[in-house]
Amino acid sequence: MAFTSLNNQIRVAQPPAPQPPAIPAAVNNPSVVTPAGPHPEEIDKAFASNHELRKRTSLFHDISTFILNQTPQQPAEPAAKKRKLDDTKPAQNGASTSSGGLSSTDTKAWRSYPGVSFSIPQRKKFTLELVDKEDGGIRAVGATGNVEFSIAWKDVDQIFCLPVPEKAKKQHNFIFIPTHGDGVNPLPDHLHGAAPEPIIWTFEEATGKNIKEGEDPGPGPMAEAIHHCLIQAGTGKEVVFPDADEFASATPESHRKGDKAYHVKAHRGSKDGHLFFTSVGILYGFKKPLAYFDFASINSIAYAAVLRNTFNLIINTQTQEIEFTMLDQADYSGINDYVQKHGLQDASLAAARRAKKLNVNKSKTKENGANGAAAPDADDGEEEESELQKAERELQDAEDDEEEDYDPGSEGESEGSGSDSEDADGGGGYQRGEGDEEGGDEDDMEE
C-alpha cells in the first residue's frame, strides 16, 4: 500500500508523457556530478528470488532517482593527500630528523656500543652510537634500527661520569645534562614546551674473564671517545669525573670498603638519592627528578636541623630553595670545606633563618633582682635560640614543673615516721607525735 501511494504521487507529479527524469545541472554544469540510480539489471538480479518484487523494479528505480534528485550531491573530493612532514622537525632532546641528520641512521656512527642499559629517558637497553661531526651527537638505536632518542653535542651543558653507589660490582653512570634541562632553573621566556630530559646510561666494569688484555676495563675508553667527539664539535666541554680534592665522603663504599665514596646520601622530600660535589657544581641523582646546580645558579647554601647524627643542606638558587635532608653528620666538614673553597655564601645565619628571640630567663632575672642580685637588662638577657635549643628548653621546663608540683604527701611521711616511732618506742612515740601536733595547733590558734 505504501509503495502504491508513493508511486501515485510520483506519477501525478510527472508530466503526462512519461519521460526520463532530466537533470539540467548535469547538462549545464559538467562539474556537478549527478548520482546515478541503481541499474535495472542490478535490481532484477537483486530480486531474482522474488518474482513479485522483481515486477516492481521500475518503481524502485523511480523512487531512488527521485530521492537522489531531491538532495543533489557535491562533487566528490579527491583522496586526501598525505601531509608532507617537515624534514627539519625537532625531535626529542633537540635532535633533528632531517635525512642524513643525527636522528637518521643514514648518517654513519663513528663508535657503536651495543647492549647499553639506559635509565633516563627510557629504562631499556639500546645501541649507543656516537657521531663525531660538528652537527653530530649521541643517539640510542632500538632493535628495529630506529633512533629512539638523541642529543646533539651543541645542546649539551655538562657530561658526568660518576660511580654508582652501593653496588658490589663497579658501575658508572654517564649523565648528559642538556641545556635548559638541569631540573632546577625554568625554561627561558622565549622557549616553550617541556624542558629537555637528561640522558643516563650505565657502564659496568669488566671483571674476571671479561677483561681483555691491554684494555682498560673501566669507563676511561668510552669517556675518551666522547671527549674526541666534543673536540670535533668544538664545544669546549669534557667529561667530569669525581675528584677527591673536591670532595670525598668520610665513609667509604659500603660494598667495597677499600674504595672511596664520592657521594652523600640525602633525601629530597620522600625520595632518596645521592649528592655529588664536583668541580663544576652539585649534582643530585640518579632518580627523577634529577637536579644539577652549577656554581652560577647557586645564590647561597645553608645548614639546618643540625643534630648529633644528621643535618639538612639547603641550596638557594635564583628561582627557588631546595632542601636535602638526613645527610650524615660525618660529611659536614667535607661539605663545608667545599662550600668555602668555591666561595658559595653560607646563609645559615641569614636574618631570614634566625630563630625568634624569646624571653627565656625573664622571670628568673626578676627574681634575682628581688633577692638583691644585680638584675641585668631584659634585652641583654635575650639570646637567639635555635629550634633544637627551644625544644630542649621546653622539655626541661616541663620536667621542672613536674618536680615543683610533686608533693610526697603528709600521709606517706606520717606513716613512715609513725612506723619508725613504733619500732623505737613500742607505740608511745606515735602518741607523743599526736600530742605534739595538738600542741602545735593550740599555739597556732593563740597566735
FIDOGU-81915 format. One record per residue (C-alpha): residue in one letter; x, y, z. Coordinates in steps of 0.2 Angstrom, whole numbers, always signed. Layout:
BEGIN
{r: A	u: X	v: Y	w: Z}
...
This chain:
BEGIN
{r: M	u: +0	v: +0	w: +0}
{r: A	u: +14	v: +12	w: +4}
{r: F	u: +23	v: +9	w: -12}
{r: T	u: +7	v: +11	w: -22}
{r: S	u: +3	v: +28	w: -14}
{r: L	u: +21	v: +34	w: -16}
{r: N	u: +20	v: +28	w: -34}
{r: N	u: +4	v: +38	w: -37}
{r: Q	u: +11	v: +53	w: -30}
{r: I	u: +26	v: +52	w: -41}
{r: R	u: +16	v: +49	w: -57}
{r: V	u: +5	v: +64	w: -53}
{r: A	u: +20	v: +75	w: -51}
{r: Q	u: +27	v: +70	w: -68}
{r: P	u: +21	v: +76	w: -85}
{r: P	u: +8	v: +66	w: -94}
{r: A	u: +20	v: +60	w: -106}
{r: P	u: +32	v: +48	w: -97}
{r: Q	u: +50	v: +55	w: -100}
{r: P	u: +66	v: +50	w: -91}
{r: P	u: +70	v: +62	w: -77}
{r: A	u: +81	v: +76	w: -84}
{r: I	u: +95	v: +84	w: -73}
{r: P	u: +98	v: +101	w: -80}
{r: A	u: +113	v: +103	w: -68}
{r: A	u: +122	v: +89	w: -75}
{r: V	u: +120	v: +95	w: -93}
{r: N	u: +123	v: +114	w: -90}
{r: N	u: +137	v: +111	w: -77}
{r: P	u: +148	v: +96	w: -81}
{r: S	u: +157	v: +99	w: -65}
{r: V	u: +142	v: +94	w: -54}
{r: V	u: +142	v: +75	w: -53}
{r: T	u: +124	v: +68	w: -53}
{r: P	u: +122	v: +52	w: -43}
{r: A	u: +115	v: +38	w: -54}
{r: G	u: +102	v: +27	w: -48}
{r: P	u: +103	v: +8	w: -47}
{r: H	u: +104	v: +0	w: -64}
{r: P	u: +88	v: -10	w: -69}
{r: E	u: +98	v: -26	w: -72}
{r: E	u: +106	v: -25	w: -54}
{r: I	u: +88	v: -23	w: -47}
{r: D	u: +82	v: -38	w: -57}
{r: K	u: +97	v: -48	w: -51}
{r: A	u: +94	v: -42	w: -33}
{r: F	u: +76	v: -48	w: -33}
{r: A	u: +78	v: -64	w: -43}
{r: S	u: +72	v: -75	w: -30}
{r: N	u: +56	v: -65	w: -28}
{r: H	u: +45	v: -63	w: -44}
{r: E	u: +33	v: -51	w: -37}
{r: L	u: +46	v: -39	w: -31}
{r: R	u: +55	v: -40	w: -47}
{r: K	u: +40	v: -34	w: -56}
{r: R	u: +42	v: -18	w: -47}
{r: T	u: +60	v: -14	w: -52}
{r: S	u: +54	v: +1	w: -61}
{r: L	u: +46	v: +8	w: -46}
{r: F	u: +62	v: +6	w: -36}
{r: H	u: +72	v: +15	w: -49}
{r: D	u: +60	v: +29	w: -49}
{r: I	u: +60	v: +31	w: -30}
{r: S	u: +79	v: +31	w: -29}
{r: T	u: +80	v: +43	w: -44}
{r: F	u: +68	v: +55	w: -35}
{r: I	u: +77	v: +54	w: -19}
{r: L	u: +94	v: +57	w: -26}
{r: N	u: +87	v: +72	w: -37}
{r: Q	u: +79	v: +80	w: -21}
{r: T	u: +97	v: +81	w: -12}
{r: P	u: +110	v: +85	w: -25}
{r: Q	u: +127	v: +79	w: -20}
{r: Q	u: +143	v: +89	w: -20}
{r: P	u: +157	v: +84	w: -31}
{r: A	u: +167	v: +70	w: -23}
{r: E	u: +183	v: +77	w: -16}
{r: P	u: +199	v: +69	w: -22}
{r: A	u: +208	v: +57	w: -10}
{r: A	u: +216	v: +66	w: +4}
{r: K	u: +235	v: +68	w: +1}
{r: K	u: +247	v: +64	w: +14}
{r: R	u: +254	v: +79	w: +23}
{r: K	u: +272	v: +81	w: +20}
{r: L	u: +282	v: +82	w: +36}
{r: D	u: +295	v: +95	w: +38}
{r: D	u: +312	v: +87	w: +36}
{r: T	u: +319	v: +98	w: +50}
{r: K	u: +306	v: +94	w: +63}
{r: P	u: +314	v: +94	w: +80}
{r: A	u: +314	v: +78	w: +89}
{r: Q	u: +316	v: +73	w: +107}
{r: N	u: +331	v: +82	w: +116}
{r: G	u: +333	v: +94	w: +102}
{r: A	u: +339	v: +82	w: +89}
{r: S	u: +334	v: +84	w: +71}
{r: T	u: +325	v: +71	w: +60}
{r: S	u: +332	v: +78	w: +43}
{r: S	u: +338	v: +64	w: +31}
{r: G	u: +356	v: +62	w: +34}
{r: G	u: +355	v: +71	w: +52}
{r: L	u: +358	v: +64	w: +69}
{r: S	u: +341	v: +55	w: +70}
{r: S	u: +343	v: +46	w: +54}
{r: T	u: +353	v: +30	w: +53}
{r: D	u: +359	v: +36	w: +35}
{r: T	u: +372	v: +46	w: +45}
{r: K	u: +385	v: +33	w: +50}
{r: A	u: +391	v: +32	w: +68}
{r: W	u: +409	v: +34	w: +72}
{r: R	u: +408	v: +22	w: +88}
{r: S	u: +394	v: +10	w: +92}
{r: Y	u: +391	v: +1	w: +109}
{r: P	u: +378	v: -12	w: +108}
{r: G	u: +368	v: -18	w: +124}
{r: V	u: +369	v: -2	w: +134}
{r: S	u: +357	v: +0	w: +149}
{r: F	u: +349	v: +17	w: +149}
{r: S	u: +339	v: +23	w: +164}
{r: I	u: +333	v: +40	w: +158}
{r: P	u: +323	v: +45	w: +147}
{r: Q	u: +319	v: +26	w: +144}
{r: R	u: +323	v: +12	w: +155}
{r: K	u: +329	v: +0	w: +142}
{r: K	u: +344	v: -7	w: +133}
{r: F	u: +349	v: +1	w: +116}
{r: T	u: +364	v: +3	w: +105}
{r: L	u: +373	v: +18	w: +109}
{r: E	u: +381	v: +27	w: +94}
{r: L	u: +392	v: +42	w: +94}
{r: V	u: +393	v: +53	w: +78}
{r: D	u: +409	v: +63	w: +78}
{r: K	u: +403	v: +78	w: +67}
{r: E	u: +400	v: +96	w: +71}
{r: D	u: +382	v: +93	w: +70}
{r: G	u: +383	v: +76	w: +77}
{r: G	u: +379	v: +69	w: +95}
{r: I	u: +374	v: +53	w: +104}
{r: R	u: +359	v: +43	w: +99}
{r: A	u: +350	v: +27	w: +106}
{r: V	u: +346	v: +15	w: +92}
{r: G	u: +332	v: +2	w: +95}
{r: A	u: +331	v: -16	w: +89}
{r: T	u: +321	v: -11	w: +74}
{r: G	u: +335	v: +1	w: +69}
{r: N	u: +326	v: +17	w: +73}
{r: V	u: +333	v: +31	w: +83}
{r: E	u: +323	v: +31	w: +99}
{r: F	u: +331	v: +47	w: +106}
{r: S	u: +346	v: +58	w: +104}
{r: I	u: +355	v: +74	w: +108}
{r: A	u: +367	v: +85	w: +99}
{r: W	u: +384	v: +90	w: +105}
{r: K	u: +380	v: +108	w: +104}
{r: D	u: +365	v: +105	w: +115}
{r: V	u: +375	v: +98	w: +130}
{r: D	u: +378	v: +108	w: +145}
{r: Q	u: +388	v: +96	w: +156}
{r: I	u: +393	v: +77	w: +155}
{r: F	u: +397	v: +67	w: +171}
{r: C	u: +404	v: +50	w: +174}
{r: L	u: +400	v: +46	w: +192}
{r: P	u: +401	v: +29	w: +201}
{r: V	u: +385	v: +21	w: +206}
{r: P	u: +384	v: +20	w: +225}
{r: E	u: +380	v: +4	w: +235}
{r: K	u: +385	v: -9	w: +221}
{r: A	u: +395	v: -24	w: +223}
{r: K	u: +402	v: -23	w: +205}
{r: K	u: +409	v: -6	w: +200}
{r: Q	u: +397	v: +3	w: +189}
{r: H	u: +397	v: +21	w: +182}
{r: N	u: +384	v: +32	w: +176}
{r: F	u: +386	v: +43	w: +161}
{r: I	u: +375	v: +58	w: +163}
{r: F	u: +371	v: +71	w: +149}
{r: I	u: +364	v: +87	w: +156}
{r: P	u: +356	v: +96	w: +141}
{r: T	u: +355	v: +115	w: +140}
{r: H	u: +340	v: +121	w: +150}
{r: G	u: +337	v: +104	w: +157}
{r: D	u: +346	v: +105	w: +174}
{r: G	u: +330	v: +102	w: +183}
{r: V	u: +332	v: +117	w: +193}
{r: N	u: +330	v: +133	w: +183}
{r: P	u: +314	v: +136	w: +172}
{r: L	u: +315	v: +137	w: +154}
{r: P	u: +318	v: +155	w: +147}
{r: D	u: +303	v: +165	w: +141}
{r: H	u: +307	v: +163	w: +123}
{r: L	u: +306	v: +144	w: +124}
{r: H	u: +290	v: +134	w: +126}
{r: G	u: +285	v: +117	w: +130}
{r: A	u: +293	v: +104	w: +142}
{r: A	u: +311	v: +105	w: +146}
{r: P	u: +323	v: +93	w: +138}
{r: E	u: +327	v: +77	w: +149}
{r: P	u: +344	v: +72	w: +154}
{r: I	u: +351	v: +55	w: +146}
{r: I	u: +359	v: +42	w: +158}
{r: W	u: +366	v: +26	w: +154}
{r: T	u: +376	v: +14	w: +165}
{r: F	u: +393	v: +7	w: +161}
{r: E	u: +398	v: -9	w: +171}
{r: E	u: +417	v: -13	w: +173}
{r: A	u: +423	v: -29	w: +166}
{r: T	u: +428	v: -42	w: +178}
{r: G	u: +436	v: -59	w: +178}
{r: K	u: +436	v: -67	w: +160}
{r: N	u: +428	v: -52	w: +153}
{r: I	u: +444	v: -41	w: +155}
{r: K	u: +453	v: -40	w: +138}
{r: E	u: +472	v: -40	w: +139}
{r: G	u: +479	v: -22	w: +137}
{r: E	u: +462	v: -13	w: +138}
{r: D	u: +456	v: -3	w: +152}
{r: P	u: +441	v: -12	w: +160}
{r: G	u: +434	v: +5	w: +167}
{r: P	u: +424	v: +19	w: +159}
{r: G	u: +440	v: +28	w: +153}
{r: P	u: +440	v: +22	w: +134}
{r: M	u: +421	v: +27	w: +132}
{r: A	u: +425	v: +44	w: +141}
{r: E	u: +439	v: +47	w: +129}
{r: A	u: +428	v: +43	w: +114}
{r: I	u: +415	v: +56	w: +120}
{r: H	u: +429	v: +69	w: +123}
{r: H	u: +435	v: +66	w: +105}
{r: C	u: +418	v: +70	w: +98}
{r: L	u: +416	v: +85	w: +109}
{r: I	u: +433	v: +92	w: +102}
{r: Q	u: +427	v: +88	w: +84}
{r: A	u: +411	v: +98	w: +88}
{r: G	u: +421	v: +112	w: +95}
{r: T	u: +410	v: +113	w: +111}
{r: G	u: +425	v: +115	w: +123}
{r: K	u: +416	v: +103	w: +135}
{r: E	u: +424	v: +87	w: +143}
{r: V	u: +418	v: +73	w: +154}
{r: V	u: +418	v: +77	w: +173}
{r: F	u: +424	v: +64	w: +185}
{r: P	u: +424	v: +64	w: +204}
{r: D	u: +439	v: +71	w: +212}
{r: A	u: +445	v: +68	w: +230}
{r: D	u: +452	v: +85	w: +230}
{r: E	u: +435	v: +92	w: +228}
{r: F	u: +425	v: +81	w: +239}
{r: A	u: +426	v: +63	w: +246}
{r: S	u: +415	v: +56	w: +259}
{r: A	u: +421	v: +52	w: +276}
{r: T	u: +413	v: +35	w: +274}
{r: P	u: +420	v: +23	w: +261}
{r: E	u: +409	v: +12	w: +249}
{r: S	u: +398	v: +1	w: +259}
{r: H	u: +400	v: -14	w: +247}
{r: R	u: +418	v: -10	w: +244}
{r: K	u: +427	v: -5	w: +259}
{r: G	u: +444	v: -1	w: +250}
{r: D	u: +436	v: +12	w: +238}
{r: K	u: +432	v: +30	w: +242}
{r: A	u: +414	v: +36	w: +241}
{r: Y	u: +411	v: +52	w: +232}
{r: H	u: +393	v: +54	w: +237}
{r: V	u: +382	v: +59	w: +251}
{r: K	u: +366	v: +50	w: +254}
{r: A	u: +351	v: +63	w: +255}
{r: H	u: +333	v: +64	w: +254}
{r: R	u: +323	v: +77	w: +243}
{r: G	u: +306	v: +76	w: +251}
{r: S	u: +301	v: +57	w: +252}
{r: K	u: +313	v: +52	w: +238}
{r: D	u: +331	v: +46	w: +242}
{r: G	u: +346	v: +50	w: +231}
{r: H	u: +364	v: +55	w: +232}
{r: L	u: +373	v: +72	w: +231}
{r: F	u: +389	v: +73	w: +221}
{r: F	u: +400	v: +88	w: +224}
{r: T	u: +410	v: +90	w: +208}
{r: S	u: +422	v: +103	w: +201}
{r: V	u: +408	v: +111	w: +191}
{r: G	u: +394	v: +110	w: +203}
{r: I	u: +382	v: +99	w: +213}
{r: L	u: +373	v: +85	w: +206}
{r: Y	u: +358	v: +76	w: +214}
{r: G	u: +354	v: +59	w: +206}
{r: F	u: +351	v: +47	w: +199}
{r: K	u: +332	v: +46	w: +200}
{r: K	u: +320	v: +58	w: +193}
{r: P	u: +319	v: +72	w: +196}
{r: L	u: +337	v: +74	w: +193}
{r: A	u: +345	v: +91	w: +198}
{r: Y	u: +361	v: +99	w: +193}
{r: F	u: +367	v: +115	w: +202}
{r: D	u: +381	v: +124	w: +193}
{r: F	u: +390	v: +137	w: +203}
{r: A	u: +382	v: +152	w: +194}
{r: S	u: +365	v: +147	w: +199}
{r: I	u: +368	v: +145	w: +217}
{r: N	u: +365	v: +160	w: +227}
{r: S	u: +369	v: +153	w: +244}
{r: I	u: +370	v: +137	w: +254}
{r: A	u: +363	v: +135	w: +272}
{r: Y	u: +363	v: +121	w: +285}
{r: A	u: +348	v: +117	w: +295}
{r: A	u: +342	v: +104	w: +308}
{r: V	u: +360	v: +101	w: +313}
{r: L	u: +359	v: +86	w: +325}
{r: R	u: +371	v: +73	w: +333}
{r: N	u: +370	v: +61	w: +318}
{r: T	u: +362	v: +71	w: +303}
{r: F	u: +359	v: +88	w: +296}
{r: N	u: +350	v: +96	w: +282}
{r: L	u: +358	v: +106	w: +267}
{r: I	u: +348	v: +120	w: +259}
{r: I	u: +353	v: +126	w: +242}
{r: N	u: +345	v: +143	w: +237}
{r: T	u: +345	v: +147	w: +218}
{r: Q	u: +339	v: +162	w: +209}
{r: T	u: +322	v: +155	w: +207}
{r: Q	u: +319	v: +143	w: +222}
{r: E	u: +325	v: +135	w: +238}
{r: I	u: +328	v: +116	w: +238}
{r: E	u: +331	v: +107	w: +254}
{r: F	u: +340	v: +90	w: +256}
{r: T	u: +338	v: +81	w: +272}
{r: M	u: +346	v: +67	w: +283}
{r: L	u: +364	v: +70	w: +277}
{r: D	u: +377	v: +61	w: +288}
{r: Q	u: +385	v: +72	w: +301}
{r: A	u: +402	v: +64	w: +297}
{r: D	u: +402	v: +73	w: +280}
{r: Y	u: +398	v: +90	w: +287}
{r: S	u: +416	v: +95	w: +287}
{r: G	u: +420	v: +90	w: +270}
{r: I	u: +404	v: +99	w: +263}
{r: N	u: +408	v: +115	w: +272}
{r: D	u: +426	v: +114	w: +265}
{r: Y	u: +419	v: +113	w: +248}
{r: V	u: +407	v: +127	w: +251}
{r: Q	u: +421	v: +138	w: +257}
{r: K	u: +433	v: +133	w: +243}
{r: H	u: +421	v: +138	w: +229}
{r: G	u: +415	v: +154	w: +238}
{r: L	u: +397	v: +148	w: +240}
{r: Q	u: +389	v: +160	w: +253}
{r: D	u: +384	v: +152	w: +269}
{r: A	u: +367	v: +158	w: +273}
{r: S	u: +365	v: +148	w: +289}
{r: L	u: +365	v: +164	w: +299}
{r: A	u: +355	v: +175	w: +287}
{r: A	u: +342	v: +186	w: +295}
{r: A	u: +328	v: +175	w: +287}
{r: R	u: +334	v: +160	w: +296}
{r: R	u: +337	v: +166	w: +313}
{r: A	u: +326	v: +160	w: +327}
{r: K	u: +315	v: +172	w: +335}
{r: K	u: +321	v: +180	w: +351}
{r: L	u: +312	v: +173	w: +366}
{r: N	u: +312	v: +179	w: +384}
{r: V	u: +318	v: +163	w: +391}
{r: N	u: +326	v: +169	w: +408}
{r: K	u: +315	v: +184	w: +410}
{r: S	u: +306	v: +178	w: +426}
{r: K	u: +321	v: +171	w: +434}
{r: T	u: +330	v: +188	w: +431}
{r: K	u: +316	v: +197	w: +440}
{r: E	u: +318	v: +185	w: +455}
{r: N	u: +336	v: +188	w: +456}
{r: G	u: +334	v: +207	w: +456}
{r: A	u: +321	v: +205	w: +470}
{r: N	u: +334	v: +195	w: +481}
{r: G	u: +346	v: +209	w: +479}
{r: A	u: +356	v: +202	w: +465}
{r: A	u: +360	v: +214	w: +451}
{r: A	u: +346	v: +212	w: +438}
{r: P	u: +353	v: +213	w: +420}
{r: D	u: +343	v: +222	w: +407}
{r: A	u: +329	v: +212	w: +399}
{r: D	u: +336	v: +215	w: +382}
{r: D	u: +353	v: +209	w: +387}
{r: G	u: +346	v: +193	w: +394}
{r: E	u: +338	v: +188	w: +377}
{r: E	u: +348	v: +177	w: +366}
{r: E	u: +345	v: +169	w: +350}
{r: E	u: +338	v: +152	w: +352}
{r: S	u: +338	v: +138	w: +339}
{r: E	u: +324	v: +126	w: +336}
{r: L	u: +334	v: +112	w: +344}
{r: Q	u: +338	v: +123	w: +359}
{r: K	u: +320	v: +128	w: +361}
{r: A	u: +314	v: +110	w: +361}
{r: E	u: +327	v: +106	w: +374}
{r: R	u: +322	v: +121	w: +385}
{r: E	u: +303	v: +116	w: +384}
{r: L	u: +307	v: +98	w: +389}
{r: Q	u: +317	v: +105	w: +404}
{r: D	u: +304	v: +117	w: +409}
{r: A	u: +291	v: +103	w: +409}
{r: E	u: +302	v: +92	w: +420}
{r: D	u: +305	v: +107	w: +432}
{r: D	u: +286	v: +109	w: +433}
{r: E	u: +284	v: +91	w: +437}
{r: E	u: +297	v: +92	w: +451}
{r: E	u: +289	v: +108	w: +458}
{r: D	u: +271	v: +101	w: +458}
{r: Y	u: +277	v: +85	w: +466}
{r: D	u: +271	v: +83	w: +484}
{r: P	u: +277	v: +67	w: +493}
{r: G	u: +261	v: +69	w: +504}
{r: S	u: +259	v: +71	w: +523}
{r: E	u: +251	v: +53	w: +523}
{r: G	u: +266	v: +45	w: +517}
{r: E	u: +278	v: +55	w: +529}
{r: S	u: +266	v: +51	w: +544}
{r: E	u: +266	v: +33	w: +540}
{r: G	u: +285	v: +32	w: +538}
{r: S	u: +288	v: +42	w: +554}
{r: G	u: +275	v: +33	w: +564}
{r: S	u: +282	v: +16	w: +559}
{r: D	u: +299	v: +22	w: +565}
{r: S	u: +292	v: +28	w: +581}
{r: E	u: +283	v: +12	w: +584}
{r: D	u: +299	v: +2	w: +581}
{r: A	u: +309	v: +13	w: +593}
{r: D	u: +296	v: +16	w: +607}
{r: G	u: +283	v: +2	w: +605}
{r: G	u: +269	v: +14	w: +601}
{r: G	u: +272	v: +28	w: +613}
{r: G	u: +281	v: +38	w: +601}
{r: Y	u: +266	v: +39	w: +590}
{r: Q	u: +255	v: +46	w: +604}
{r: R	u: +268	v: +59	w: +608}
{r: G	u: +268	v: +64	w: +590}
{r: E	u: +249	v: +67	w: +591}
{r: G	u: +251	v: +77	w: +606}
{r: D	u: +264	v: +87	w: +598}
{r: E	u: +253	v: +90	w: +584}
{r: E	u: +239	v: +95	w: +595}
{r: G	u: +250	v: +107	w: +605}
{r: G	u: +256	v: +115	w: +589}
{r: D	u: +238	v: +118	w: +584}
{r: E	u: +234	v: +126	w: +600}
{r: D	u: +249	v: +138	w: +598}
{r: D	u: +243	v: +142	w: +581}
{r: M	u: +226	v: +146	w: +587}
{r: E	u: +233	v: +158	w: +601}
{r: E	u: +244	v: +167	w: +588}
